Amino acid sequence: MIMEQEMETKSIKIKNGSLPIDAYLAIPEGEGSFPGVVILQEIFGVNDHIRDLTRRFALEGYIAIAPALYQRQQPGFETGYTAEDIKVGKEYKEQTKAEELLGDIQGAINYLISQTPVKANGIGCIGFCFGGHVAYLASTLADIYATASFYGAGITSWTPGNGEPTITRTKELKSTTIYCFFGQEDASIPLTEVNTIKAALESNQVLHRIFVYEGADHGFFCDQRSSYNEEAATDAWQQVMSLFEEELKLAC
């Protein structure tokens, strides 16, 4: 667990239109401006793992914000990783809509730009599970310059709220570099889907890298889940740091 005396952390409200949305914010110590990162939750809400990750980014020199993607479905929702928790989290996921989620993420971006010293052209996003899918979707936003999408299921076959699958929007990812991370043992994302995502990124000339970790399952990055894979998680974090360093810190 990361100690909070090395940064400022707080729960805040952001807005998408007139709707107030809960968010967790972590700001590094020190003066000056910093790049920003929007962290997109799993189906389990902005829980202890997501807050811990938000603080972890602050220690690396990023202003990090985690908006509550289930604000409309269940304000304040966070849960663990039992079978019942998964069932409830999936039910809320099915009630989300792509354009509402994009508006919520833009609200988080607007907050970073207007309220905190975020560097111009220095905002990225990272998401896991449901948030990994949403991160791919969020890469269509003009203010996102780097994206890390972890095991986002359904990108090739679904979009929040239904409609054309999220992969059909790949052509809109022109302003971002995207890294996608998968576990080879993830039954919810077969390698055929990974290859389809890779082909879409290549055909649309989107800057990208695809990582598939041998022996890793869905949720391999979360150290609070039984599927945690330390070796894969450590390498993936290094890759994310490299991406954000180059695209967010050095580009500013």
KERO-757514 format. One line per 2 residues: number of its first residue (from 1); their letters; for each residue x, y negated, z negated of N, C-alpha, C, O, CB. Coordinates in steps of 0.05 Angstrom, whole numbers, plus 5000, padded with zeros to 4 digits. Glycine has a CB too. Layout:
BEGIN
NUM = A = X/Y/Z/X/Y/Z/X/Y/Z/X/Y/Z/X/Y/Z | ...
This chain:
BEGIN
1 = MI = 5017/5024/5000/5000/5000/5000/5017/4975/5000/5037/4974/4985/4981/5000/4976 | 5011/4956/5016/5027/4931/5019/5019/4911/4997/4995/4906/4992/5023/4919/5046
3 = ME = 5039/4900/4984/5034/4879/4964/5027/4853/4977/5037/4846/4998/5059/4876/4946 | 5008/4839/4964/4997/4815/4977/5010/4789/4969/5003/4768/4980/4968/4813/4970
5 = QE = 5030/4790/4951/5043/4765/4943/5060/4753/4965/5068/4730/4964/5059/4769/4918 | 5066/4769/4986/5083/4760/5008/5067/4747/5030/5079/4741/5051/5099/4783/5019
7 = ME = 5042/4743/5026/5025/4731/5047/5000/4721/5034/4995/4725/5010/5018/4752/5069 | 4984/4707/5049/4957/4698/5040/4937/4716/5053/4937/4720/5077/4952/4668/5047
9 = TK = 4919/4727/5037/4897/4744/5048/4871/4733/5038/4869/4724/5015/4901/4774/5041 | 4850/4735/5054/4824/4726/5045/4802/4737/5064/4807/4743/5087/4822/4696/5044
11 = SI = 4778/4739/5053/4755/4746/5068/4742/4720/5078/4739/4701/5062/4734/4763/5052 | 4735/4719/5103/4725/4694/5115/4700/4700/5131/4692/4723/5134/4746/4681/5132
13 = KI = 4688/4679/5142/4666/4681/5160/4674/4668/5187/4685/4645/5187/4640/4667/5149 | 4670/4682/5209/4673/4670/5235/4646/4669/5248/4626/4678/5236/4694/4686/5252
15 = KN = 4644/4658/5272/4617/4656/5284/4618/4664/5313/4637/4659/5328/4607/4627/5282 | 4596/4678/5321/4589/4682/5349/4563/4669/5353/4542/4680/5346/4588/4713/5356
17 = GS = 4563/4644/5364/4539/4628/5365/4532/4620/5337/4548/4609/5322/4516/4643/5379 | 4507/4626/5329/4498/4620/5302/4501/4643/5282/4495/4639/5258/4469/4611/5302
19 = LP = 4511/4665/5291/4514/4689/5274/4540/4688/5259/4561/4688/5271/4512/4715/5290 | 4539/4687/5232/4564/4689/5216/4573/4718/5215/4557/4737/5210/4559/4678/5187
21 = ID = 4599/4722/5219/4610/4749/5220/4632/4751/5199/4650/4734/5198/4621/4756/5248 | 4631/4772/5182/4652/4776/5163/4678/4783/5176/4678/4797/5197/4644/4798/5143
23 = AY = 4701/4775/5165/4727/4782/5175/4747/4781/5153/4744/4766/5133/4735/4763/5199 | 4768/4797/5156/4790/4797/5137/4814/4785/5150/4821/4792/5173/4796/4827/5127
25 = LA = 4828/4766/5136/4849/4751/5148/4874/4754/5131/4873/4754/5106/4841/4721/5150 | 4897/4756/5144/4923/4757/5131/4942/4738/5145/4946/4739/5169/4935/4786/5130
27 = IP = 4955/4719/5130/4972/4699/5141/5000/4702/5129/5003/4704/5105/4961/4670/5136 | 5021/4703/5146/5048/4707/5135/5057/4683/5118/5046/4661/5121/5068/4711/5158
29 = EG = 5076/4688/5101/5089/4666/5087/5106/4649/5106/5114/4659/5127/5107/4676/5064 | 5110/4624/5099/5128/4607/5115/5113/4586/5130/5089/4586/5133/5143/4624/5135
31 = EG = 5129/4567/5140/5118/4544/5155/5119/4550/5185/5133/4569/5194/5133/4518/5148 | 5105/4534/5200/5107/4537/5229/5084/4553/5241/5065/4560/5226/5133/4549/5238
33 = SF = 5086/4559/5266/5064/4573/5279/5072/4602/5283/5096/4609/5283/5058/4560/5306 | 5052/4619/5286/5056/4648/5289/5038/4658/5312/5017/4646/5318/5049/4662/5262
35 = PG = 5045/4680/5324/5027/4693/5342/5004/4706/5326/5007/4710/5302/5041/4715/5360 | 4982/4713/5340/4959/4724/5326/4952/4751/5337/4957/4757/5360/4936/4705/5328
37 = VV = 4940/4768/5320/4930/4794/5328/4902/4798/5317/4896/4794/5294/4949/4816/5317 | 4884/4807/5335/4857/4815/5327/4857/4846/5324/4864/4860/5343/4836/4806/5348
39 = IL = 4849/4855/5301/4849/4884/5295/4821/4895/5295/4803/4884/5282/4863/4889/5267 | 4816/4915/5311/4789/4925/5316/4786/4953/5303/4801/4971/5308/4784/4927/5347
41 = QE = 4766/4954/5286/4761/4977/5268/4754/5003/5282/4746/5003/5305/4739/4969/5250 | 4758/5025/5267/4746/5050/5274/4716/5049/5268/4706/5028/5260/4760/5074/5259
43 = IF = 4702/5072/5271/4674/5073/5264/4669/5070/5234/4646/5068/5226/4662/5099/5274 | 4691/5069/5219/4688/5069/5189/4688/5041/5178/4689/5037/5154/4711/5084/5177
45 = GV = 4687/5021/5195/4685/4993/5186/4712/4981/5179/4733/4993/5183/4667/4992/5162 | 4711/4956/5168/4735/4943/5159/4741/4954/5131/4735/4941/5111/4732/4911/5159
47 = ND = 4752/4977/5131/4757/4991/5105/4785/4987/5095/4800/4970/5106/4751/5021/5108 | 4793/5003/5076/4819/4999/5063/4842/5002/5084/4862/4987/5083/4823/5019/5041
49 = HI = 4840/5021/5102/4860/5025/5122/4863/5001/5140/4886/4993/5146/4854/5050/5139 | 4841/4990/5149/4842/4967/5167/4853/4942/5153/4868/4927/5165/4814/4961/5179
51 = RD = 4845/4938/5128/4856/4916/5113/4886/4919/5108/4901/4900/5111/4841/4913/5086 | 4894/4943/5102/4922/4949/5098/4938/4943/5124/4960/4932/5123/4926/4978/5089
53 = LT = 4927/4951/5146/4940/4946/5172/4942/4916/5178/4961/4907/5190/4926/4961/5195 | 4921/4902/5171/4920/4873/5175/4943/4860/5159/4957/4842/5169/4893/4861/5166
55 = RR = 4947/4868/5135/4969/4858/5118/4996/4867/5130/5016/4852/5129/4967/4869/5089 | 4997/4890/5141/5022/4900/5153/5031/4882/5176/5055/4877/5180/5019/4930/5163
57 = FA = 5012/4873/5192/5018/4855/5214/5028/4828/5203/5047/4816/5215/4994/4851/5232 | 5016/4819/5182/5025/4793/5170/5054/4795/5161/5069/4776/5164/5007/4785/5147
59 = LE = 5062/4818/5150/5090/4822/5142/5109/4821/5166/5133/4815/5163/5093/4848/5127 | 5098/4827/5189/5115/4827/5214/5114/4799/5227/5126/4796/5249/5105/4848/5233
61 = GY = 5100/4780/5215/5101/4753/5226/5078/4746/5244/5080/4728/5261/5125/4749/5241 | 5055/4760/5241/5031/4754/5257/5009/4745/5238/5005/4756/5216/5022/4779/5273
63 = IA = 4993/4726/5247/4968/4720/5234/4948/4741/5244/4942/4742/5268/4958/4690/5239 | 4937/4757/5226/4921/4779/5234/4893/4776/5223/4888/4768/5200/4933/4806/5224
65 = IA = 4873/4783/5240/4845/4781/5232/4830/4806/5241/4834/4816/5264/4832/4756/5245 | 4813/4816/5224/4797/4840/5229/4768/4834/5226/4757/4833/5204/4805/4864/5210
67 = PA = 4754/4828/5249/4725/4822/5247/4709/4847/5243/4716/4869/5251/4716/4808/5273 | 4686/4844/5230/4668/4866/5224/4651/4871/5249/4633/4856/5255/4650/4860/5200
69 = LY = 4657/4892/5263/4643/4898/5289/4615/4909/5284/4599/4911/5303/4659/4918/5305 | 4608/4916/5260/4581/4926/5254/4565/4905/5239/4546/4913/5224/4583/4952/5237
71 = QR = 4571/4880/5242/4557/4859/5227/4527/4860/5232/4511/4856/5213/4567/4832/5235 | 4518/4865/5256/4490/4866/5262/4476/4891/5251/4453/4891/5244/4485/4864/5292
73 = QQ = 4491/4913/5250/4480/4938/5242/4479/4941/5212/4459/4950/5201/4495/4961/5254 | 4501/4934/5199/4503/4938/5169/4524/4919/5158/4548/4928/5156/4508/4967/5162
75 = PG = 4518/4895/5151/4538/4876/5140/4552/4889/5116/4540/4901/5099/4525/4850/5132 | 4578/4885/5115/4594/4895/5093/4600/4925/5094/4611/4936/5075/4580/4890/5067
77 = FE = 4594/4938/5116/4597/4967/5119/4627/4975/5118/4643/4964/5134/4584/4977/5144 | 4633/4993/5101/4659/5007/5102/4655/5034/5088/4639/5037/5070/4682/4991/5088
79 = TG = 4670/5054/5098/4666/5080/5088/4691/5097/5090/4712/5087/5100/4643/5094/5102 | 4690/5122/5082/4712/5140/5083/4711/5158/5108/4702/5149/5129/4714/5157/5059
81 = YT = 4720/5183/5105/4724/5200/5129/4710/5227/5127/4719/5246/5140/4753/5204/5133 | 4689/5229/5111/4675/5254/5109/4657/5258/5134/4654/5240/5150/4657/5255/5083
83 = AE = 4646/5282/5136/4628/5288/5159/4604/5269/5159/4595/5261/5180/4619/5317/5158 | 4594/5263/5135/4571/5245/5133/4579/5217/5141/4564/5203/5154/4559/5245/5105
85 = DI = 4603/5208/5132/4613/5182/5140/4615/5179/5170/4608/5159/5182/4640/5176/5127 | 4625/5200/5183/4628/5200/5212/4601/5198/5226/4598/5184/5245/4643/5226/5221
87 = KV = 4582/5213/5215/4555/5212/5226/4543/5184/5226/4532/5175/5246/4536/5232/5211 | 4545/5171/5202/4534/5144/5200/4549/5124/5217/4537/5108/5231/4535/5135/5170
89 = GK = 4576/5126/5218/4592/5108/5234/4585/5111/5264/4585/5090/5278/4621/5114/5230 | 4581/5135/5273/4573/5139/5301/4546/5127/5307/4541/5117/5329/4574/5169/5308
91 = EY = 4527/5129/5288/4501/5118/5292/4502/5088/5296/4489/5077/5313/4482/5125/5268 | 4519/5074/5280/4522/5045/5283/4536/5039/5310/4529/5019/5323/4538/5034/5260
93 = KE = 4556/5055/5317/4570/5051/5342/4550/5051/5366/4553/5034/5384/4591/5072/5346 | 4532/5069/5365/4513/5071/5387/4494/5047/5389/4481/5043/5410/4496/5097/5384
95 = QT = 4493/5031/5368/4475/5008/5368/4490/4982/5378/4477/4961/5381/4464/5003/5341 | 4516/4984/5382/4531/4960/5390/4527/4955/5420/4519/4972/5435/4560/4964/5384
97 = KA = 4533/4930/5428/4531/4922/5456/4556/4907/5464/4567/4892/5449/4506/4903/5460 | 4565/4913/5488/4591/4903/5497/4593/4873/5496/4613/4862/5486/4597/4912/5526
99 = EE = 4573/4859/5506/4575/4830/5507/4574/4817/5479/4587/4797/5474/4552/4818/5524 | 4559/4830/5461/4560/4820/5433/4587/4824/5420/4597/4807/5407/4538/4834/5416
101 = LL = 4599/4847/5425/4625/4853/5414/4646/4833/5425/4663/4823/5411/4634/4882/5420 | 4645/4828/5451/4663/4809/5464/4660/4781/5452/4679/4767/5447/4659/4808/5494
103 = GD = 4635/4774/5446/4630/4748/5434/4641/4747/5406/4651/4726/5397/4600/4742/5434 | 4638/4769/5391/4649/4770/5364/4680/4767/5364/4691/4753/5348/4641/4796/5350
105 = IQ = 4692/4781/5383/4722/4780/5385/4731/4752/5393/4751/4742/5383/4732/4801/5405 | 4716/4740/5412/4723/4713/5420/4719/4694/5396/4734/4674/5393/4705/4703/5443
107 = GA = 4700/4699/5379/4696/4683/5355/4720/4685/5337/4729/4665/5325/4671/4692/5340 | 4732/4709/5334/4756/4713/5318/4779/4698/5331/4795/4686/5316/4763/4743/5316
109 = IN = 4781/4699/5357/4803/4685/5371/4800/4655/5367/4819/4641/5361/4802/4692/5401 | 4776/4645/5369/4771/4616/5366/4778/4607/5338/4789/4586/5334/4741/4610/5372
111 = YL = 4772/4625/5318/4780/4618/5291/4810/4616/5288/4820/4596/5276/4769/4639/5271 | 4824/4635/5299/4853/4634/5298/4864/4609/5310/4882/4596/5299/4865/4659/5311
113 = IS = 4854/4602/5333/4864/4578/5348/4858/4553/5333/4874/4534/5332/4852/4578/5376 | 4834/4551/5322/4825/4525/5310/4832/4521/5281/4835/4498/5272/4795/4523/5313
115 = QT = 4836/4543/5266/4839/4541/5237/4867/4548/5227/4874/4541/5205/4819/4558/5224 | 4883/4561/5243/4909/4570/5234/4930/4564/5255/4923/4561/5278/4909/4600/5227
117 = PV = 4956/4562/5247/4976/4554/5266/4985/4577/5285/5007/4588/5283/5001/4544/5251 | 4967/4585/5303/4973/4606/5322/4986/4594/5347/4977/4574/5357/4947/4621/5329
119 = KA = 5006/4607/5356/5020/4598/5380/5002/4600/5405/4987/4619/5408/5046/4614/5384 | 5004/4581/5422/4990/4582/5447/4999/4606/5463/5023/4613/5463/4994/4555/5464
121 = NG = 4981/4619/5477/4987/4642/5493/4999/4665/5477/5015/4681/5487/5006/4635/5516 | 4992/4666/5451/5005/4686/5434/4985/4702/5418/4989/4707/5394/5023/4672/5415
123 = IG = 4964/4712/5431/4944/4728/5417/4942/4755/5430/4940/4758/5455/4917/4714/5417 | 4942/4776/5413/4939/4803/5423/4917/4817/5407/4905/4806/5389/4965/4819/5421
125 = CI = 4911/4842/5415/4891/4857/5400/4900/4886/5398/4915/4896/5416/4863/4855/5412 | 4891/4899/5378/4896/4928/5374/4871/4941/5362/4858/4929/5345/4921/4932/5355
127 = GF = 4865/4964/5372/4841/4978/5362/4845/5008/5361/4862/5019/5374/4817/4971/5379 | 4828/5021/5344/4831/5049/5338/4804/5063/5341/4784/5052/5331/4843/5054/5311
129 = CF = 4803/5086/5354/4778/5102/5356/4757/5085/5370/4763/5076/5393/4768/5110/5327 | 4735/5079/5359/4716/5060/5371/4729/5034/5378/4724/5023/5399/4692/5056/5352
131 = GG = 4746/5024/5359/4760/4999/5364/4780/5002/5387/4787/4982/5399/4774/4991/5339 | 4791/5026/5392/4808/5030/5415/4794/5026/5441/4804/5015/5460/4821/5057/5414
133 = HV = 4769/5035/5442/4752/5031/5465/4746/5001/5468/4748/4989/5490/4725/5047/5463 | 4739/4988/5446/4732/4960/5446/4757/4943/5453/4754/4922/5466/4721/4951/5419
135 = AY = 4781/4952/5445/4805/4937/5452/4809/4937/5483/4817/4917/5494/4829/4950/5439 | 4804/4959/5496/4805/4960/5525/4786/4940/5537/4792/4926/5556/4799/4989/5535
137 = LA = 4762/4939/5526/4742/4920/5535/4750/4891/5529/4747/4874/5546/4715/4926/5521 | 4762/4887/5506/4771/4860/5498/4793/4850/5515/4798/4825/5516/4779/4860/5469
139 = ST = 4807/4868/5529/4829/4859/5546/4819/4843/5570/4836/4831/5584/4844/4884/5556 | 4793/4843/5574/4782/4826/5596/4780/4797/5588/4776/4780/5605/4754/4836/5603
141 = LA = 4784/4791/5562/4783/4763/5552/4808/4748/5560/4830/4758/5557/4778/4762/5522 | 4805/4723/5569/4828/4708/5580/4848/4702/5558/4872/4697/5565/4818/4683/5592
143 = DI = 4840/4701/5533/4859/4693/5511/4875/4717/5501/4893/4712/5484/4843/4681/5489 | 4871/4741/5511/4885/4764/5501/4908/4769/5521/4904/4773/5545/4867/4789/5499
145 = YA = 4933/4770/5510/4957/4773/5527/4971/4800/5523/4988/4807/5539/4976/4751/5520 | 4963/4815/5503/4975/4842/5499/4955/4858/5483/4942/4848/5464/5002/4840/5484
147 = TA = 4952/4884/5491/4932/4901/5478/4944/4928/5472/4959/4940/5488/4908/4904/5496 | 4938/4939/5448/4945/4966/5441/4919/4981/5436/4904/4974/5417/4964/4967/5416
149 = SF = 4913/5001/5452/4888/5016/5450/4895/5044/5441/4908/5059/5455/4872/5016/5476 | 4885/5051/5416/4891/5078/5405/4866/5096/5408/4845/5089/5397/4900/5075/5376
151 = YG = 4870/5118/5421/4850/5139/5424/4821/5129/5426/4804/5136/5410/4852/5159/5401 | 4817/5111/5446/4790/5101/5451/4774/5120/5468/4778/5122/5492/4792/5074/5464
153 = AG = 4756/5134/5455/4739/5154/5470/4718/5141/5486/4708/5119/5479/4727/5174/5450 | 4711/5153/5508/4688/5144/5524/4694/5122/5544/4676/5112/5557/4667/5135/5507
155 = IT = 4719/5113/5547/4726/5091/5565/4718/5098/5593/4709/5080/5608/4756/5085/5564 | 4720/5123/5601/4714/5131/5629/4685/5137/5634/4676/5140/5657/4731/5155/5636
157 = SW = 4669/5139/5612/4642/5149/5615/4620/5132/5602/4596/5137/5606/4640/5176/5605 | 4627/5112/5587/4608/5097/5570/4617/5069/5566/4641/5063/5568/4604/5112/5543
159 = TP = 4598/5052/5559/4605/5025/5548/4585/5019/5526/4562/5028/5528/4605/5004/5571 | 4593/5004/5506/4573/4997/5485/4548/4984/5496/4550/4964/5511/4586/4979/5464
161 = GN = 4525/4994/5489/4500/4984/5500/4492/4996/5526/4471/4990/5537/4502/4955/5503 | 4509/5015/5535/4504/5029/5561/4509/5010/5584/4519/4988/5580/4476/5040/5562
163 = GE = 4504/5019/5608/4512/5004/5632/4536/5018/5645/4542/5041/5638/4519/4975/5625 | 4550/5005/5663/4573/5016/5676/4595/5022/5656/4600/5006/5638/4583/4998/5699
165 = PT = 4609/5045/5658/4630/5051/5639/4651/5029/5638/4656/5015/5657/4643/5078/5647 | 4663/5027/5614/4683/5006/5610/4706/5007/5630/4717/4986/5637/4695/5008/5582
167 = IT = 4713/5030/5640/4735/5033/5659/4730/5017/5685/4749/5009/5698/4740/5062/5665 | 4705/5012/5691/4699/4997/5716/4707/4968/5713/4707/4953/5733/4669/4999/5722
169 = RT = 4713/4959/5689/4722/4931/5685/4752/4929/5685/4763/4907/5678/4711/4921/5658 | 4766/4950/5692/4795/4949/5692/4806/4927/5709/4827/4916/5703/4806/4976/5701
171 = KE = 4793/4921/5731/4802/4900/5748/4803/4873/5735/4816/4854/5745/4785/4898/5773 | 4789/4870/5712/4789/4844/5698/4812/4842/5678/4814/4821/5664/4762/4841/5683
173 = LK = 4829/4862/5676/4851/4862/5656/4876/4848/5666/4898/4856/5658/4857/4890/5647 | 4874/4830/5684/4897/4818/5697/4916/4802/5679/4940/4800/5684/4888/4801/5720
175 = ST = 4905/4790/5658/4921/4772/5641/4935/4786/5619/4950/4773/5603/4904/4749/5630 | 4932/4812/5616/4943/4826/5593/4961/4849/5601/4958/4860/5623/4920/4836/5575
177 = TI = 4978/4857/5583/4993/4882/5585/4980/4901/5564/4976/4893/5541/5024/4878/5579 | 4974/4925/5573/4960/4943/5555/4976/4969/5551/4985/4981/5571/4932/4949/5565
179 = YC = 4979/4977/5526/4990/5003/5520/4968/5021/5509/4952/5012/5491/5014/5000/5499 | 4966/5045/5518/4945/5064/5509/4958/5088/5496/4977/5100/5507/4926/5072/5533
181 = FF = 4948/5096/5473/4959/5117/5457/4939/5139/5453/4916/5135/5445/4969/5106/5430 | 4948/5164/5458/4930/5187/5456/4945/5210/5442/4969/5212/5443/4919/5196/5483
183 = GQ = 4929/5228/5430/4940/5253/5420/4933/5276/5439/4911/5278/5448/4928/5259/5392 | 4953/5292/5444/4949/5314/5463/4928/5334/5453/4916/5348/5469/4976/5329/5468
185 = ED = 4925/5336/5427/4906/5355/5415/4878/5343/5410/4861/5355/5398/4917/5366/5390 | 4873/5319/5420/4848/5305/5415/4826/5316/5434/4826/5310/5458/4851/5274/5420
187 = AS = 4808/5332/5422/4787/5344/5438/4767/5325/5449/4754/5330/5469/4773/5365/5422 | 4765/5301/5436/4746/5281/5445/4755/5265/5469/4740/5251/5482/4739/5262/5423
189 = IP = 4781/5267/5476/4793/5253/5499/4811/5272/5514/4835/5273/5510/4809/5227/5490 | 4799/5289/5532/4816/5308/5547/4836/5293/5565/4832/5270/5572/4798/5326/5564
191 = LT = 4857/5307/5572/4878/5295/5588/4868/5286/5616/4879/5269/5628/4901/5314/5592 | 4846/5298/5625/4834/5289/5650/4825/5260/5648/4827/5245/5667/4811/5307/5659
193 = EV = 4814/5253/5624/4805/5225/5620/4829/5206/5618/4829/5184/5629/4788/5223/5595 | 4850/5216/5604/4875/5199/5602/4885/5194/5630/4894/5171/5636/4896/5214/5585
195 = NT = 4886/5214/5647/4896/5211/5674/4878/5192/5691/4888/5177/5708/4898/5237/5688 | 4852/5192/5686/4834/5174/5700/4839/5145/5691/4839/5127/5708/4805/5181/5694
197 = IK = 4844/5141/5666/4851/5114/5656/4877/5105/5668/4879/5082/5677/4853/5113/5625 | 4897/5122/5669/4923/5115/5681/4920/5108/5710/4931/5088/5719/4942/5139/5678
199 = AA = 4904/5123/5725/4900/5118/5753/4886/5091/5757/4893/5076/5776/4884/5140/5766 | 4866/5084/5740/4852/5059/5743/4871/5036/5738/4870/5016/5752/4829/5058/5724
201 = LE = 4888/5038/5717/4907/5016/5711/4927/5013/5734/4934/4990/5741/4921/5022/5685 | 4936/5035/5745/4955/5034/5767/4942/5022/5792/4954/5004/5805/4966/5061/5774
203 = SN = 4918/5030/5799/4906/5021/5824/4898/4992/5822/4896/4978/5843/4881/5037/5830 | 4894/4982/5798/4887/4953/5794/4911/4936/5787/4909/4913/5780/4866/4950/5773
205 = QV = 4935/4949/5788/4960/4935/5783/4961/4921/5756/4970/4898/5754/4966/4915/5806 | 4951/4934/5736/4952/4924/5708/4978/4934/5695/4984/4957/5697/4927/4933/5692
207 = LH = 4992/4916/5683/5017/4924/5669/5009/4942/5645/4992/4934/5629/5033/4899/5659 | 5021/4965/5643/5012/4984/5623/5033/5005/5618/5052/5009/5633/4986/4997/5632
209 = RI = 5029/5019/5595/5043/5044/5589/5023/5063/5576/5006/5054/5560/5068/5039/5571 | 5026/5088/5582/5009/5109/5570/5026/5127/5553/5047/5137/5562/4993/5125/5591
211 = FV = 5018/5132/5528/5033/5149/5510/5015/5172/5501/4993/5168/5491/5043/5134/5485 | 5024/5197/5505/5009/5220/5497/5028/5236/5479/5049/5246/5487/5000/5238/5521
213 = YE = 5020/5240/5453/5037/5252/5433/5030/5282/5430/5008/5289/5423/5035/5238/5407 | 5050/5298/5434/5047/5327/5431/5041/5334/5402/5055/5324/5384/5073/5342/5441
215 = GA = 5021/5351/5397/5015/5359/5370/4997/5340/5355/4990/5346/5332/5039/5364/5355 | 4991/5317/5367/4975/5296/5353/4946/5299/5360/4939/5305/5382/4985/5268/5359
217 = DH = 4929/5294/5340/4900/5296/5343/4888/5268/5342/4902/5248/5338/4887/5315/5322 | 4862/5267/5344/4847/5241/5342/4852/5230/5314/4851/5245/5294/4817/5245/5347
219 = GF = 4857/5204/5312/4861/5191/5287/4890/5194/5276/4894/5191/5252/4842/5202/5267 | 4909/5201/5293/4936/5208/5284/4950/5184/5271/4969/5188/5256/4952/5218/5306
221 = FC = 4941/5160/5276/4955/5136/5265/4947/5130/5236/4962/5117/5222/4951/5112/5282 | 4924/5139/5228/4913/5131/5202/4924/5149/5180/4918/5173/5180/4882/5132/5202
223 = DQ = 4939/5138/5161/4951/5154/5140/4932/5162/5118/4940/5173/5098/4975/5139/5129 | 4907/5155/5121/4886/5163/5102/4868/5185/5113/4849/5194/5100/4870/5139/5094
225 = RS = 4874/5195/5137/4859/5216/5149/4875/5242/5150/4900/5241/5151/4850/5208/5178 | 4861/5264/5150/4875/5290/5150/4890/5295/5176/4908/5311/5177/4854/5313/5146
227 = SY = 4882/5280/5197/4895/5283/5223/4920/5266/5226/4932/5265/5248/4875/5276/5245 | 4928/5252/5205/4952/5235/5206/4976/5251/5215/4981/5273/5205/4957/5222/5179
229 = NE = 4991/5239/5234/5015/5251/5244/5037/5231/5242/5039/5212/5258/5012/5261/5274 | 5054/5234/5222/5074/5214/5216/5093/5208/5239/5100/5185/5244/5090/5223/5191
231 = EA = 5102/5229/5252/5121/5225/5274/5108/5209/5297/5121/5190/5307/5131/5252/5285 | 5084/5216/5305/5071/5202/5326/5064/5173/5317/5067/5155/5333/5045/5216/5334
233 = AT = 5055/5170/5293/5047/5144/5283/5071/5125/5281/5069/5102/5288/5034/5146/5255 | 5094/5136/5273/5118/5119/5271/5127/5110/5298/5134/5086/5302/5141/5135/5257
235 = DA = 5128/5128/5318/5136/5120/5345/5116/5100/5357/5124/5081/5369/5138/5144/5363 | 5090/5105/5353/5069/5087/5364/5072/5059/5352/5069/5039/5366/5041/5098/5358
237 = WQ = 5077/5057/5326/5081/5031/5314/5105/5016/5326/5103/4992/5330/5084/5033/5283 | 5126/5030/5331/5150/5018/5343/5143/5008/5371/5153/4987/5379/5173/5038/5344
239 = QV = 5127/5024/5386/5119/5015/5413/5102/4990/5412/5105/4972/5428/5104/5038/5427 | 5084/4989/5392/5066/4966/5389/5083/4941/5382/5079/4919/5393/5045/4971/5367
241 = MS = 5102/4944/5364/5119/4922/5356/5135/4912/5380/5139/4888/5383/5138/4931/5334 | 5145/4930/5396/5160/4922/5420/5142/4907/5440/5150/4886/5451/5172/4947/5434
243 = LF = 5118/4917/5444/5099/4903/5462/5093/4875/5452/5094/4856/5468/5074/4920/5464 | 5085/4873/5427/5077/4847/5416/5101/4828/5414/5097/4803/5418/5064/4851/5389
245 = EE = 5124/4838/5408/5148/4821/5407/5153/4808/5434/5158/4784/5436/5172/4838/5398 | 5151/4825/5455/5157/4815/5482/5135/4797/5493/5141/4776/5504/5162/4838/5501
247 = EL = 5111/4805/5490/5088/4791/5503/5077/4768/5486/5066/4749/5498/5066/4810/5508 | 5080/4769/5460/5068/4748/5443/5089/4730/5430/5086/4706/5431/5052/4761/5421
249 = KL = 5110/4741/5418/5130/4725/5405/5149/4712/5425/5153/4688/5424/5145/4741/5385 | 5161/4728/5442/5182/4717/5460/5170/4701/5482/5183/4683/5493/5198/4740/5471
251 = AC = 5145/4706/5489/5132/4691/5511/5123/4663/5502/5117/4646/5519/5108/4706/5522 | 5123/4658/5476/5113/4632/5466/5135/4612/5463/5130/4589/5455/5099/4636/5439
